Amino acid sequence: MNEARLFDDSRHLDLIYQLFGFDRIMTEKELLLVFRDEMTQEITDDLIAIAELKMNDTSSEKKLIRRVFNVLVECVQNIVNHADSSPSDKLNKSAILVIGRGADHYFVITGNLIRNDRVENLKEIIDLINGLSPEVIRDYYTEKMRLAEFSAKGGAGLGLLDIARRCGRKMEYDFRPVNDEFSYFSFKANIAFNHSMSENQVASK
């Protein structure tokens, strides 16, 4: 695959739209934020602040907004802390963040580079979490937090557990090869309106 073609500006968001069924996005869903560029800590702080303002302008309950906000923070921190860098400036500017609202859920979509040798492990982690019940996810997350078993670079697993326990729906993902060294990782978290969490679960981080 020609990496310049995959990451051409005119095609960039098209990939995300195709993967997650965005053909009806403008008529059935409300987009709150769309971003495509390099993702740094300073930029993510600004994006989070903008998203928080937009969500507070909606009619959603505060508990739901808090869940969406926490999922958003985990998603962007996963990009900042766990995305891989390429020698190509064009590829490094390929991060994507989309936040929107559907009929019965909010969604957060991210896209970033990942080294090919990390793809299978990340697939296994997401598939494992998607196969767990909400109760098992809650208990597993609490245990991992207590034991502090995740390393700094391997901490994406803990972040994914946190996302899953707040969403109430399965995570969606896709990996597209860019070249012999990198793939493009697309990820979608769907935060259900009716997913309930105890106050302790919501407050814990």
Secondary structure, DSSP 4 states (H G I P E B T S, - for coil): --HHHHT-TTTHHHHHHHHTTGGGHHHH-EEEEEEEE---HHHHHHHHHHHHHHHHTSS--HHHHHHHHHHHHHHHHHHHHHPPP-S-HHHHT-EEEEEEE-SSEEEEEEEEEEEGGGHHHHHHHHHHHHTS-HHHHHHHHHHHHHHT---TGGGHHHHHHHHHHHHSS--EEEEEE-SSSEEEEEEEEEEETT----HHHHH--
